[in-house]
Amino acid sequence: MSSNNPNGIQSILVTGGAGYVGSVLVPELLKLGYRVKVVDLFWYGREQFGDCNRHPQLELVELDLRDSLRLKQELKAVDAVIHLACISNDPSFELDLTLGKSINYDAFAGLLQGAVDQGVRRFIYASSSSIYGVKEEPNVREDAEPKPLTDYSRYKLDCERDLLAHANVNGMERIIVRPSTVCGYAPRLRLDLTVNILTIHALVNHKIRIFGGKQLRPNLHIKDMARAYQAFLEAPGAKVDCEAFNVGFQNRSVEDIAKLVRETLADPSIELEYTPSDDNRSYHVNSDKVKRVLGFETRYTIEDAIKNIADAYRRDLIKDPFTNPIYSNIKRMQQLRVK
Ligand SMILES: NC(=O)c1ccc[n+]([C@@H]2O[C@H](COP(=O)([O-])OP(=O)(O)OC[C@H]3O[C@@H](n4cnc5c(N)ncnc54)[C@H](O)[C@@H]3O)[C@@H](O)[C@H]2O)c1
């Protein structure tokens, strides 16, 4: 089976494709007819693709991104790269700054050069809306001045800059995606993300502890995240090359999300407990550009994400949510003693 991609893209290498986003994205790409190669260290296992795990167009390659020589070999005959692999939140990055930098930043140069050398036609980089830091303005657009507050966000921004500054890219189109915090159920579930963690606390403990609460956070359903990557693969090069796109829609305060969880689960007994927080990252991300340029609109809501998680929990698909390290990046990395 082949894809109907208007740019002729057939073969995609997804770094970190066995993570939270990848576990939803990869099966979608396979359904669309793409050949998909997942390059990952499989910290969260390798069985997360369900029926697609034995798909004839899926190849799983256990490889550390930092091994640039082997990575270059794997990039042969690849049309597009979606670069997701990284240590993907502040606390797990801060576990070991040298390790974090080696994966999130140092390895990026080898990946990029390997892609250029092998004639990859499109490179899609998963950055983050956290590069904006705290912003007062009501609408943070792509041209807002980035002010990353943490090393994780700083290196995301550094990779963006290196991607755009890279000389002699051999015609490779480069796209920067700045997603909001993703939410909703996935076969490789993360319970260290705002909507997901608030929902699981409400379901298990009937109590939600809110740290701070007034900070605005943009959110994005995981199925829309996957749809957005599909749109970036299909978009005409002239519209997206060397462009950055915010992808995030429902900007809500943490307190509002907690209330929404209580309403959506229709359980007024869920208690909200407030704790002061010094994490005051707050930003209202504007995603008009991706709509204007690509016609991309979201289809799913935070309420959908809450319902998906509740449904999975009731079907016993989320086992030991608070003690199983598989749901928490920092706990899993500590368990594996990642080096
Ligand atoms: N999930 C979100 O809310 C969110 C929001 C904004 C941006 N992003 C970005 O999207 C991307 C995917 O996020 P996610 O939530 O799926 O992350 P995740 O932590 O679930 O997955 C990351 C994957 O990368 C792999 N990996 C880590 N280091 C590697 C290495 N050295 N070599 C090979 N594989 C390696 C891990 O095994 C894991 O499967 C990340 O770049 C993240 O920064 C995510």
The ligand as a MOL file (V3000), in Angstrom:
LIG
                    3D

  0  0  0     0  0            999 V3000
M  V30 BEGIN CTAB
M  V30 COUNTS 44 48 0 0 0
M  V30 BEGIN ATOM
M  V30 1 N 3.5780 15.5430 25.0820 0
M  V30 2 C 3.4510 16.8690 25.0860 0
M  V30 3 O 2.5960 17.4430 25.7700 0
M  V30 4 C 4.3590 17.7050 24.2230 0
M  V30 5 C 4.1360 19.0910 24.1340 0
M  V30 6 C 5.0030 19.8740 23.3650 0
M  V30 7 C 6.0530 19.2670 22.6810 0
M  V30 8 N 6.2360 17.9140 22.7840 0 CHG=1
M  V30 9 C 7.3660 17.3050 22.0880 0
M  V30 10 O 6.8790 16.2250 21.3070 0
M  V30 11 C 7.8330 15.1800 21.3070 0
M  V30 12 C 7.1780 13.8820 21.7300 0
M  V30 13 O 6.6790 14.0090 23.0570 0
M  V30 14 P 6.1410 12.7430 23.8650 0
M  V30 15 O 5.2300 13.2550 24.9080 0
M  V30 16 O 5.6670 11.7170 22.9080 0 CHG=-1
M  V30 17 O 7.5030 12.2470 24.5700 0
M  V30 18 P 7.8320 10.8220 25.2330 0
M  V30 19 O 8.7650 11.1220 26.3650 0
M  V30 20 O 6.6010 10.0600 25.5210 0
M  V30 21 O 8.6270 10.0590 24.0940 0
M  V30 22 C 9.9760 10.3000 23.7860 0
M  V30 23 C 10.5370 9.0490 23.1280 0
M  V30 24 O 11.8940 9.3240 22.7840 0
M  V30 25 C 12.6640 8.1680 23.0470 0
M  V30 26 N 14.0630 8.5960 23.2450 0
M  V30 27 C 14.5390 9.3930 24.2200 0
M  V30 28 N 15.8710 9.5530 24.0710 0
M  V30 29 C 16.2160 8.8560 22.9530 0
M  V30 30 C 17.4640 8.6530 22.2890 0
M  V30 31 N 18.6040 9.1620 22.7610 0
M  V30 32 N 17.4560 7.9000 21.1760 0
M  V30 33 C 16.3200 7.3390 20.6980 0
M  V30 34 N 15.1090 7.4930 21.3070 0
M  V30 35 C 15.0700 8.2430 22.4220 0
M  V30 36 C 12.0220 7.5590 24.2870 0
M  V30 37 O 12.3240 6.1600 24.4190 0
M  V30 38 C 10.5440 7.8150 24.0410 0
M  V30 39 O 9.9250 6.7200 23.4050 0
M  V30 40 C 8.9690 15.6260 22.2020 0
M  V30 41 O 9.9780 16.1900 21.4100 0
M  V30 42 C 8.3430 16.6880 23.0630 0
M  V30 43 O 9.2740 17.6310 23.5410 0
M  V30 44 C 5.4110 17.1270 23.5260 0
M  V30 END ATOM
M  V30 BEGIN BOND
M  V30 1 1 1 2
M  V30 2 2 2 3
M  V30 3 1 2 4
M  V30 4 1 4 5
M  V30 5 2 4 44
M  V30 6 2 5 6
M  V30 7 1 6 7
M  V30 8 2 7 8
M  V30 9 1 8 9
M  V30 10 1 8 44
M  V30 11 1 9 10
M  V30 12 1 9 42
M  V30 13 1 10 11
M  V30 14 1 11 12
M  V30 15 1 11 40
M  V30 16 1 12 13
M  V30 17 1 13 14
M  V30 18 2 14 15
M  V30 19 1 14 16
M  V30 20 1 14 17
M  V30 21 1 17 18
M  V30 22 2 18 19
M  V30 23 1 18 20
M  V30 24 1 18 21
M  V30 25 1 21 22
M  V30 26 1 22 23
M  V30 27 1 23 24
M  V30 28 1 23 38
M  V30 29 1 24 25
M  V30 30 1 25 26
M  V30 31 1 25 36
M  V30 32 1 26 27
M  V30 33 1 26 35
M  V30 34 2 27 28
M  V30 35 1 28 29
M  V30 36 1 29 30
M  V30 37 2 29 35
M  V30 38 1 30 31
M  V30 39 2 30 32
M  V30 40 1 32 33
M  V30 41 2 33 34
M  V30 42 1 34 35
M  V30 43 1 36 37
M  V30 44 1 36 38
M  V30 45 1 38 39
M  V30 46 1 40 41
M  V30 47 1 40 42
M  V30 48 1 42 43
M  V30 END BOND
M  V30 END CTAB
M  END
